[in-house]
Amino acid sequence: MQERFGLDPVALAVYPDYKGVSRLVGMDVVEDLQDLEAQAAALRENWDRYNYFFVHHKYTDSRGEDGDFDAKVAEIEKVDRFVPRILELEPEVLIVTGDHSTPAVMRSHSAHPVPFLLHAANLRPDAAVEFGERSCSGGLWGIMQGSMLIRLALSAADKLAKFGA
């Protein structure tokens, strides 16, 4: 990620899989994190050392795999309460998203579009008033390939080279 995007990244993840993938793409990894509280503390502690933070919360996915809708909602609400704590640090860009959809009714990953929230000072707001699949698909960015998200984030942080006049 440093070589390709010019980022100094760190992963704040609990599950070993996400730590391993993070290392594969060149991220440092903070060890011994057990939950969002520990991830929030690590985020604050490392805020001045890195310019890209990957914070992964596994339990929205695993509660969907369990088929436990109410528990999945509770995990999403934990993330909802976590977002303002990130915003207090005044990030240039914040993305909230998932790596795939896991509807509780299906008890597995699905091919449904994954919503994302992109927050940055120089972005124009769109008409989306809630964070969900339907609302986000009708937002400014519509439905797009996930690989485009890093480009949007870099653009919002003014980290892309400009072309033309």
Backbone hydrogen bonds, N-H to C=O, Kabsch-Sander energy under -0.5 kcal/mol:
donor,donor_aa,acceptor,acceptor_aa,energy
5,F,1,M,-1.8
6,G,1,M,-0.5
6,G,2,Q,-1.5
7,L,1,M,-1.5
10,V,52,Y,-2.0
11,A,28,D,-2.6
12,L,54,F,-3.5
13,A,11,A,-0.5
19,K,15,Y,-1.4
20,G,16,P,-2.6
21,V,17,D,-2.4
22,S,18,Y,-1.8
23,R,19,K,-2.2
24,L,20,G,-2.1
25,V,21,V,-1.4
26,G,23,R,-1.8
27,M,22,S,-2.8
28,D,9,P,-2.1
30,V,11,A,-2.2
31,E,29,V,-0.6
39,Q,35,D,-2.2
40,A,36,L,-2.8
41,A,37,E,-2.0
42,A,38,A,-2.4
43,L,39,Q,-2.4
44,R,40,A,-2.1
45,E,41,A,-2.5
46,N,42,A,-1.9
47,W,43,L,-0.6
47,W,44,R,-0.8
49,R,46,N,-1.6
50,Y,46,N,-1.1
51,N,8,D,-1.9
52,Y,8,D,-1.3
54,F,10,V,-2.6
55,V,53,F,-0.7
56,H,12,L,-1.5
56,H,54,F,-0.6
58,K,56,H,-0.6
60,T,57,H,-0.6
61,D,58,K,-1.1
62,S,58,K,-1.9
63,R,59,Y,-1.9
64,G,60,T,-0.9
65,E,61,D,-2.2
66,D,62,S,-1.7
67,G,63,R,-0.5
67,G,64,G,-0.9
68,D,63,R,-2.0
69,F,67,G,-1.1
72,K,68,D,-2.3
73,V,69,F,-2.6
74,A,70,D,-2.1
75,E,71,A,-2.0
76,I,72,K,-2.3
77,E,73,V,-2.4
78,K,74,A,-1.5
79,V,75,E,-1.7
80,D,76,I,-2.4
81,R,77,E,-1.8
82,F,78,K,-1.2
83,V,79,V,-1.9
85,R,82,F,-0.8
86,I,82,F,-1.3
86,I,83,V,-0.6
87,L,83,V,-2.4
88,E,84,P,-1.6
89,L,86,I,-1.7
90,E,87,L,-1.8
94,L,119,H,-2.3
96,V,117,L,-2.0
98,G,115,P,-0.6
101,S,110,S,-0.7
106,M,103,P,-1.1
107,R,103,P,-1.5
108,S,103,P,-0.8
110,S,101,S,-2.3
117,L,96,V,-2.4
119,H,94,L,-2.9
119,H,117,L,-0.5
121,A,92,E,-0.6
123,L,120,A,-1.5
132,G,130,E,-0.8
136,C,132,G,-2.7
137,S,133,E,-2.0
138,G,134,R,-1.1
138,G,135,S,-0.5
139,G,136,C,-1.6
142,G,139,G,-0.7
144,M,142,G,-0.5
148,M,145,Q,-1.8
149,L,146,G,-1.6
152,L,148,M,-2.0
153,A,149,L,-2.5
154,L,150,I,-2.6
155,S,151,R,-2.3
156,A,152,L,-2.6
157,A,153,A,-1.6
158,D,155,S,-1.7
159,K,154,L,-3.2
